[in-house]
Amino acid sequence: MWRDVQREFMASAEALYEFCKYAAVRRQLLRLQKREVPQALQDAFIGSDIFRELYDAQDAEGGWGRLKDKDYAAKDIFPTSFVALERCRYIGVTMDDRDVLIRAQEYLETFLHGTSRERFRPTNEREIPWNCAIVCDALEAIEQNHPLCDRVYGEWLYIANRAFEDGEYSYDREAAAQHELFATRENRLVPMQFSLLFKRRENVSPALEAAMLRQYGGYAYTHGHFWDECPAHLPDTFVGKKTRRWFHSFHYINQFNGSALYLANAVDWLLMNRREDGLWDFGSQTKDPWGYFGYFSCTRNYAHNRVVDCTMEVLSLLSAYLERNLS
C-alpha cells in the first residue's frame, strides 16, 4: 500500500514539475521529494515575486505587523506575523534564504525576553501560558531545540504525560497539571500544545503519541474539525464548497504519527480524484481555498493558478502523510 502511495505521489510531483515552470513551485517540489535543489533554481527562487513579497513586507523588527491579532485598519498583504511565518513554512523558506527567518527568529525571541513592542494582554489567566506556547512553537519551527523554549516545552511534556499517564486521556489529570504549573484556577484549560511537543518528537513516547492520536485525531475524524461533517463522508468527486474545511481536518490529523488510522480513506479519495494528467483541481471556490498563505499562484491565468495551488496542497499533505506513517 505504501509503495502505491509513494509511487503516485512521485508521479504527480513530476507531472506538476512539467506543468509549471515557476521557480518557487519547482524548488518546493524537489524539496518535497528530498532531492537536491540546483543553485540556479535556488537563485531564481530568491529573485521570485513570491519570495520578494515576504521579504519586502517584513518590518524593521523582523515581524509582519501584529503577532496574531489582525489589525483591521491596516491593508497589509500579511494580516499577522503568524500568517507570514506559516507562509514561509509552506513555500519552503530556510535560514539560508537571505535573512528572513533570522530576523523573524529575533522578533519572536523578544516576546520571551519581555522586550517586544507588542504585549500579551492577560484578558484571562490562560492568555500568558497559551501565548508563550505558540511563540515557542513558531520558534521551534525555525530552530529546533531553541534554548528559550526549554522551560515551556518541559511544562507541556509534563502536562501531556500527566493527562495520558494510564494510556487514556483524563481531563482531571490535565487540569491538575495545568493548575500546578500555571497557577490557574478556571475549569477551562489551555488547549494541549501537541504541535509544540512534536517539534522535539524524540521526547514524546510512541505510546503517548498514539494516545493523543486517538484522543484528538479520533475526535476530528468522528466529529469533524472546524465543521460538522467528518472526513469519512466524502463526495464522489473532488469539487465541493467545503474543500477548504476538509483540508483543515486532514492537516490537523496528519500531525500525528500513525495518521493513516483515520486518513487512509481520505488519501485514497484524493488519489482517485486526480485529473488524467495527474494533477488536482478543486474547481471553483467561494473564496481562496487556502486562506492567506497556501497559494503558489504564478501567472495571470486563474485556472492555471488554481491547478498549481490545489496540486501543491495535496502533495504537501501526501508528503507529510508518508513521513508520519513510514517513520
JOJOLIN-V295185 format. One line per field, one symbol per residue. ss: DSSP state (@ for helix, = for strand, . for the rest). psi: psi as a letter, one per 40 degrees, with the letter a starting at -180 (. if undefined). burial: I if it has 9 or more other C-alpha atoms within 8 Angstrom, else O. A space follows every 10 residues. Layout:
BEGIN
ss->???
psi->???
burial->???
END
This chain:
BEGIN
ss->.@@@@@@@@@ @@@@@@@@@. ..@@@@@@@@ @@......@@ @@@@@@..@@ @@@@@@@... .......... .......... @@@@@@@@@@ @........@ @@@@@@@@@@ @@@....... ......@@@@ @@@@@@@@@@ @@....@@@@ @@@@@@@@@@ @@@....... @@@@@@@@@@ @@........ ...@@@@@@@ @@@..@@@@@ @@@@@@@@@@ @@@....... .......... ..@@@@@@@@ @@@......@ @@@@@@@@@@ @@........ .......... .......... .@@@@@@@@@ @@@@@@@@@@ @@@@@@.
psi->dddddddddd dddddddddh ehdddddddd ddefihhidd ddddddeidd ddddddehad eeagaidehh heeifidhdi dddddddddd efhieegbfd dddddddddd ddefeidhih hgdieedddd dddddddddd ddhifhdeed dddddddddd dddfdeeihh dddddddddd defieidhih ihgddddedg deehiddddd dddddddddd ddeiheiehi eegiididhi eedddddddd dddedhheed deeddddddd defiideeii heahidihef adefifieie hddddddddd dddddddddd ddddee.
burial->OOOOIIOIII IIIOIIIOOI OOIIIIIIII IIIOOOIOOO IIOIIIOIOO IIOIOOIIIO OIIIIIIOOO OOOOOOOIII IIIIIIIIOI IOIOIOIOOI IOIIIIIIII IIOOOIOOOO OOOOOIIIII IIIIIIIIII OIOIOIOOII OIIOIIIIII IIIIOOOOIO OOIIIOIIIO OOOIOOOOOO OOOOOIIOII OOOIOOOIII IIIIIIIIII IOIIIOOOOI IOOOOOOIII OOIIIIOIII IIIIIIIIIO OIIIOIIOII OOIIOOOIII IIOOIOOOIO OOIIOIOOOO OOOOIIIIII IIIIIIIIII IIOIIOO
END
